[in-house]
Amino acid sequence: MYRQEDYADICAQLRRRRMAVYTAAALLLILSVVSFALRWPQGCTAALTAASVCLLVFCYLMLIAPVRAYRNHIDHALRGRTHDTQGQFMEMEADAVLRDGLRLYPLHVNVGAGLRDDGSRLFYYDANLPRPDWRAGDTLLITAYDNLVVKWTRVNIKS
């Protein structure tokens, strides 16, 4: 599902966004320093300083943090510790949820009844990827870190 090229693309996108946000905030901050040095009215200097800080915080939260979270997700998917789970697909919810800054589809897989539970496991599938054509009852081998799906394959059970 994830390739090294995807990681390189998201890193480049993050770099471009950081450069744009930091440049805009730095220009406002430099303008506030100039206004202080040229002794513009105190309110003007304070407004420029506040605007640069607000711009930096707002743009970081709205433009940089989501891309950074997705970059970290792809990094964990490619290089992190993963585990395999085999079970029968039960359902995938139609609406994406936000978890750790990522848009994900919750899905349920039944791994068989255990000693202390019914065997239902909750996984999350990346909402940026095309939805798979799974049907209820399909047997899947899911590779995941934590409970975020990294890779999946259909398993053919021989009777």
C-alpha positions in Angstrom: 0.0 0.0 0.0 2.8 2.4 0.8 6.0 2.9 -1.1 9.2 4.8 -0.6 8.1 7.3 -3.3 5.0 8.1 -1.2 7.3 9.0 1.7 9.5 11.2 -0.5 6.4 13.0 -1.9 5.0 13.7 1.5 8.4 14.9 2.7 8.6 17.3 -0.2 5.1 18.6 0.4 5.9 19.1 4.1 9.1 21.0 3.1 7.2 23.3 0.7 4.5 24.1 3.3 7.0 24.8 6.0 9.0 27.1 3.8 5.8 29.1 2.8 4.5 29.4 6.3 7.9 30.3 7.9 8.7 32.8 5.2 5.3 34.6 5.6 5.7 34.7 9.4 9.3 35.8 9.2 8.4 38.7 6.8 5.8 39.9 9.3 8.2 39.6 12.2 10.9 41.5 10.3 8.3 44.2 9.5 7.5 44.4 13.2 11.2 44.8 14.0 11.5 47.5 11.3 8.5 49.3 12.8 10.1 49.2 16.2 13.4 50.5 14.9 11.7 53.3 12.9 9.6 54.2 16.0 6.2 53.7 14.4 3.3 53.9 16.7 3.4 51.3 19.5 0.1 49.8 18.5 1.4 49.1 14.9 4.4 47.3 16.2 2.3 45.2 18.6 -0.2 44.4 15.9 2.5 43.3 13.5 4.1 41.1 16.1 0.8 39.6 17.2 -0.2 39.0 13.5 3.1 37.1 12.9 2.6 34.9 15.9 -1.0 34.2 15.1 -0.2 33.5 11.4 2.5 31.1 12.5 0.4 29.2 15.0 -2.7 29.0 12.7 -0.8 27.9 9.6 1.2 25.4 11.6 -2.0 23.8 13.0 -3.9 23.9 9.7 -1.3 23.3 7.1 1.8 21.7 8.6 0.5 19.4 11.4 -1.8 17.2 9.3 0.9 16.7 6.7 3.5 16.0 9.4 1.1 13.4 11.0 0.6 11.7 7.7 4.4 11.7 7.0 5.0 10.0 10.4 2.3 7.5 9.6 3.9 6.5 6.3 7.3 6.4 8.1 5.9 4.0 10.7 4.2 2.0 7.9 7.5 1.6 6.0 10.0 1.3 8.8 8.0 0.6 12.0 7.3 -2.6 13.9 4.4 -4.4 12.5 2.4 -7.5 13.3 0.1 -9.7 11.2 -3.5 -10.6 12.0 -5.6 -13.1 10.1 -9.3 -13.0 10.3 -12.6 -12.6 8.6 -13.6 -9.1 7.5 -16.9 -8.0 9.1 -17.5 -4.4 8.2 -15.9 -1.0 7.4 -17.7 2.1 8.4 -18.7 4.6 5.7 -17.5 7.7 7.5 -13.9 8.5 8.2 -12.8 9.4 11.7 -10.0 11.6 12.9 -7.4 9.7 15.0 -4.0 11.1 15.8 -4.4 13.7 13.1 -5.2 11.2 10.4 -8.4 10.5 8.5 -9.2 6.8 8.8 -12.0 4.3 8.2 -12.7 2.0 11.2 -13.0 -1.6 10.2 -13.8 -4.8 12.2 -12.1 -8.1 11.7 -13.1 -11.3 13.5 -10.1 -13.4 14.5 -12.1 -16.1 16.2 -13.4 -16.3 19.7 -10.8 -16.1 22.4 -10.8 -17.0 26.1 -11.7 -13.5 27.2 -13.4 -11.8 24.2 -15.5 -12.4 21.1 -12.6 -12.1 18.7 -13.6 -8.8 17.1 -10.6 -6.6 16.4 -10.8 -2.9 15.4 -8.4 -1.6 12.7 -8.1 1.7 10.9 -7.7 2.0 7.1 -6.2 5.1 5.5 -8.9 7.4 4.1 -6.5 8.8 1.6 -6.3 5.5 -0.2 -9.0 3.9 -2.4 -11.4 1.8 -0.4 -10.8 -1.9 -0.9 -13.6 -4.2 -2.3 -13.9 -6.4 0.7 -17.1 -8.3 1.4 -18.3 -9.6 4.7 -16.7 -13.0 5.3 -13.6 -12.4 3.2 -10.5 -13.8 5.0 -7.7 -11.2 5.2 -4.2 -11.2 6.4 -3.7 -7.7 7.8 -0.3 -6.2 8.5 -0.5 -3.3 10.9 1.4 -1.2 13.4 -0.7 -0.4 16.5 -4.1 -0.9 14.8 -3.4 1.1 11.6 -3.4 -1.1 8.5 -0.2 -1.0 6.6 -0.7 -3.9 4.1 -3.4 -6.5 3.5 -3.9 -9.6 1.4 -6.7 -11.9 0.8 -6.2 -15.4 2.1 -7.7 -18.4 0.2 -8.8 -21.0 2.7 -8.6 -24.5 1.2 -11.4 -26.8 2.5 
